[in-house]
Amino acid sequence: MIRILDATDTASVKRELLQKRLKKRNGVLEAYVKEIIRKVQLEGDAALIEFTERFDKVSLDAESLRVSRREISEAYAKVTKDQIRALKSVKERLEVVERKVLEKVSIKMEVDGVQIKFRICPLQRVGCYVPGGKAAYPTTLLMTVVPALVAGVSNIVVCSPPDRNGSLNPLTLVAADICRVNEIYRVGGPQAIAAMAYGTETIKPVDKIVGPGNIYVATAKMLVSRDTAIDFPAGPSELLVLADETANPRYIALDMCAQAEHGPDSIVGLVTTSKSLAQKTLLEIEEISKSTPRREFVTRALSENGFIAVCETLDAMVELANSFAPEHVELMLKNPEEAAERIFAAGIILVGAYSPASLSDYYGGTNHVLPTAGHGRFFSALSCLDFVKRVAVLKCSKKGLLKALEHVRTLSEAENLPGHFKAVEERLIV
């Protein structure tokens, strides 16, 4: 099912892993998504209705695009108390972490008569994309909405594709209600991204779009990003496990199969210095994949996008991880903390045998909306900071301006902008 790669030549393995991503990107896909976006721009709700019927096999009209308050209320009867408690627990843990993050952003200082402070201004309207249809991701709703709430965003829109009955998952609706979101639309795919970016008769445009999705959604986000802000490309999912001979092959196999559950486009891999561990992990994967309930997704993801790379040294493993820049990196090593300090390109780093990606998905307190496709080199996980602007407020005294005078003269002359100096000089003439 999975090939074991000899990573003695690290460069060749890097090329092969890059190809796993590049094969998902092509001009035909981009042109296809671009046409969907164009049609939504031109036809509005009519295009959303057409695409929902074509892709989701659901017939809607303009009035039914938006989920009603009644549907949200009725969703509670379809979920359990344990599920609601679990959702509230995730929400509370996220809020604690996000508030701590936001506290650290506010800065006030004075230097040489110049007072500087940064005022945090929330965005006014954001759109959160929540995957749905065949699967339900209520935790993704929490991961996208809660940081926006903490940031102070006043208008939050959720778009999610309906199931074959035209409904959204009841647990997703309950999660939305827990977060006090009532503007929810049963629209998915690139058409949902286009609607949030450009607006339709029913859906008003937003300032920023966040959330993960399949390759079509990710492509749509990139295409609209010239007009509407986005968080980052998020999806398909990725997991890279770095392990040595001390690791438990069963744990590694469980985590790789779990990540492959997200869909056939998921990329999962093990990078190790132990050939024995590689073989044992492969056997465990074969056993687990036979009985997993989402076997079709898991086997396709593993056979098409799974890999095991055997490196000679820990240095080579770390180099490969930083080059690939995966969404999740798990470290099952003798000294995982040491390796964690050397990894700079990843969405999240999970340290030790008891820190699986599943924990970060459902309980850890960190956000599971993470950069994929190598974007972990320069993007961070979604947070409250994605929903605010920092506005600098500056106030200078006359004494402070006098101290700046000669510096302004020197630099304005160097840049041939004499008016800049004059604007300062004349304020100081008594």
N, C-alpha and C positions, 0 to 999 in steps of 0.2 A: 504493500500500500504506500509506504514512504521510502524513498531512496535515502541511503546513508552516503553522504558526500565526504570525500577526503579533502579536508580543508588545509592540507599542508601548503597548497598554493592558495593563500587567502584571497588574492585578487580574482581568481577564477570563480570562487564561491560568491564573492561580492557581485560579480557580473550576473551570475545565475539568479541570485536573489533579486537583483534589480529587474531582471526580465519578468519575474513573477508579478511585479507591479506594472511594468510597461505594457504588458499584454492586455491589461485592463483599460489602458488609455489609447484611444485612437480617434482619428478625425471623423469617422463615421458616427461614432457615439456622440461626439460633441455636436455635429450637425443635426443629428436626430433630436437631441435635447434642446438645441437652439430653436428648432422649428416649433416645439411644444411651447417654449417661452414666448415666441413671437405670436403664436395663435392666442395665448392667454392675454397678451397685451392688446391685441386687436379686438377680441371677442368677449373678454371678461368672463362672466358667469357661464355663458353658453359653452365656452371652451372647457371650463371646469366640469360641467355636466357631461360633455361629450367624452372627455378623457376618463372620467370616473366610470362611465359605462364601458368604455373600451378596455381599460386596464383592470378595474376592480369588479366588473360585471354587476354593477349596481346602478339602478336608474334613480336619479335625483331630479329635483327641480330647484329653482333658486331659493325657495323658502326652506327647503330641507338641508341646504348646505351647512347651516349653523345648527349645532346640537342644542336642543331645547332644554330649558330649566327642568322640565318634567323628566326628561331622559336622565339627567344628572341625578335627580332625586331617586328615581327608580333603580339606578345602578346599585344603591346601597343594599337592596334586597337580594342582589346577585353575588355579593361577596361575603367573606366571613369576617368575624370580629378579629381573628388572628391576623388576617391580611391587612385590615385597617390599622391595627396596632403596629405591624411591621412597617407600613408606609409612614406612619407618624414618627416612628423611631428614626427612620432614615432622614425625614424632614428635620427633626430636631438636631440630629448630629451634624447635618449639613449647615444648619443655621448657626450653630456654635462656631464651627470652623470659619465660615464666611464672615461672620461679624468680627472675628479676630483679625482676619485679613484686612477688612475695611478699616479697622482702627489704625492700622499701621501706615495707611496711605496719607492721612491728614498730617501736614507738616506746617509749622509756623516758626519763623526765625527772623533775626535781624543781623545784617552785616554792614558795617560802616555807614549807618544811617539809612539803609535800605531795608524796609520791612517786606518780607515775602511770606505768603501763605498760599497753600493749594486748597481750593474749594472743590469739593466733590459734587458733581452734578449728574444725577441719573439720566439715562436716556428716557424719552417720553413714551415710546411705543416699540416693543420688540416682539418678534415672532419666534416661537419655539416649535421646531419640527420634531415630532415623536413618531418613530416607525410603528407600523401596525399591520393590519391586514391579516396575514396568516399567524402572526405572533403578536404578543402584547408586551409593551415595555413601560409599565407605569413608573418604574424607577427612573427611566429616562426623562419622563415628564418632571419628576422631582428635581433631577440633576440640572435641568435647564431652567425651570421656573424659580426654584428656591433662591439661587444666587441673584436673580433679577429682583425678587422681592426684597432681599436683604439690601440690595443696592438702592432700592426706592423707586423702581420703575412703576409707573402708575397704570399703564395699559399693557397687558400681556395677552398675546394671541397664541393659541395652540392649533396646529394643523396636524391631522393624523389620518391615514387611509382607513376606510371602513372595511369590515369583513363582508362576506358574500350576502349577509342579511341586511347590509347597509348600516350596521351599528358599529360603534366604537367599543372597545373592550370595557366592561363595567369597572374594572379596577383602575384603568386609566382615567375614567371619568371621576371616580372617587378621589384619586390622587389630585386631579385638577380642582375638585371642590375643596379638599383639605387646604389647598394653596390659594383658595378664593379666586380662582380663574373661572370666568363664565363665558368667555368668548372663545368657543371651541368649534372648529370646522372639520367636517368629515371629508377632507380632501388630502390626498397624498401625492407622492412622486414629484417630478419636476414642475408639474402644474401648480402644486401647493407653494413651492418656492417662488414661482413667477407671480402668483397671486399676492403673496406677502411682500414681494419686492415692488410690484408696480400697481397693485390694487385692482379690484373688480367692482362691480356694482354692490356686491355684498361685503367683500373683505377690503378694509382700508389698508393702504401700504404701511409698512413699519420702518423704523430707523435701522434695525439690525435683525439678522436672521441667525439663529443658533440651532445646534442639534445635529445628531448623526443621521445617516441614511445609507442607502445602497449607492452603487456607482452612478446611477442616474441622478439621484438627489445631490450627491457630492459634486457632480459635473454642473448641475443647475446652479448650485451655490457659487461655484467659481465664475460662471458666466454672468450672473447678476451682480457680482461683487464690485463691478465698475460703477454701479448705480446705488447699491444698497450695501451697507457694511455686513460682513459675516464674521463668525468666530474663526473658523478654520475648516479645511476639508476634514470631515470626520466620517470614516467608514470606507471600505469594509474593515472589520476588526482584525487585530494582529496580536500575537503573543510570541515572545522569544524567551526561552528558558536557558539560562546559563547554569551548567551543573558540572560537578566533578565526581570522582568515584565515591564520595561520601553521601551523595544524594540518593533518595528513594525513587526508583524507577516507576513505581506505582503512582506516586504523587505527580510526577512529571506527566505521565500518560493521562491521568485524570484531568489535569489542567489543560493539556493540549486538546483532548476530546471535548472538554467543556467549552473552550473558546471556539472550536469548530462548529458548535451548535448554532452559532449566530447565522451561519449561512455558507453556501458553497464557495463564496468569494473570500472567506476568512483565510488568513495566512498564519500558520502555526509552525514553530520550529524549535528544535533543541540544538544547542551548541555546547559541546562537551569535550573534555580532554580524555575521556574514557571510552574506548571501543566497547568494553564490556557493558558499561551503562547504556550505550547506544543500542546494543542488541537486546538487552533486557527491557528497555523502554519500548522498543518496537514490538516485542511480544505482548507486553501489557496493553499497548494501543490496539493491537489486533483483537485481543480478548474483550476489551471494554467496548470497542466500536460495534461488536456483534450484537450487543444487547441494549445499546443506547436507544431511547425512544425516538430521537431525531437522527436515526441512522443514515437516512438519505443525505441530509446536509453534512453530517460528520464525515462520512466516507468520501463524499465528493471533495470536501475541503481538504481532507488529509491527502487524498490521492493526487489532486491537482495542485494544491498549494502548500502541502506539508513537506517538511524536510528535517533531516538530522545531519549536522555538520560536526565532524571530528577534527578538532584542532590540536596542535602540539603543545601549546602553552596557554596559560590564563591571559597573557598579554594579547595573544591572537584572538581569543574569545571576546575580550573587551573591545578590541579594534573592530571586529565583525559587528558587534552590537551597536557601536557608535556609528558605523557606516550605514547600517540598515535603519537605525533610528525607529524602532518599532513603537507601537502604541503601548504595549505592556512589556516590561522586562522582569522576569522572575529570577532571583539569584538563589540557587540551591547549592551553595559552596561551603567549603570548610570555614572560610573567612568572608562571608557575604558583605559585611559592612565595608571592608577594605575595597572590594570591587565596586560597591555602590558609589564610592567617592570618585571613581574613575569614569563613570558613565555619565555623559553630558547630553546625550541625544536619545530621549525617550519620553513618552507621554507620562508614564509612572514607573517607578522602580519599586519592586516588591521584594523585601529582604527576608530570606529564611524559609524554612519548610512550612511554616505555619502562617504564611502571608500570601495565600493564593489570590489570583485575579478575582475570583468569585467574592472574596471578602471586600475588595475595593468596590465591587459592583453593588453590593447590598448592605454594607454595614460600616465600613472603615471610617467614613466621615470625609473622605476625599471625593472629588467629582469623577464620575466614570465617563464623562464626555471628554474624550482625549484626542489629540492630533494623531492621524494615521498617515500612511503612505510616505514616511520619511519626514513629515512636517514637524516631528518632535525635535528636529535640529534647531528650530527657531520659534515654535509655538509652545505655550503652556496649556495645562488643562483648563477647561472652562471654569470661571470663577466670577464672583461679584465684580471684579475689576473689568470684566468684559461688558458690563452694563453701565459703566460710569465714564464721564470725562473728567479729567483733572484740569481745572481752570486756575491759572496763576493770578494772584492778586498782589500787585506791587505798589508800595507807597514809599516815596523818598523824601527826606528832609532837605532843606536848602543846603545845610552843611554837607550832607551826603552827596548832593548834586555837584557842589564845589569840588569835592574830592575826586569826582569822576571826570571833571572838565578836561584835563590834559589827556586822559586816556581816550575820551571821545574825540578830541581834536586829532590825535595821532591816527586813530583807526578810520575816522571819516575822511581824512586826507588820503590815506592809503587806498581807500575804496572809491575815491573821487565823488563823495557825497557831502559837499560842503553845507548843505541845508541841515544835515543832521547836527553838525557842530553848532551852527547858528541858533537852532532851536534850544540848545542847552545854554549857550553863552549869554543870550539876551535875558534869560531868566535870572542871571547872576549880576547883571549890571544894576548898580544902585543909582 
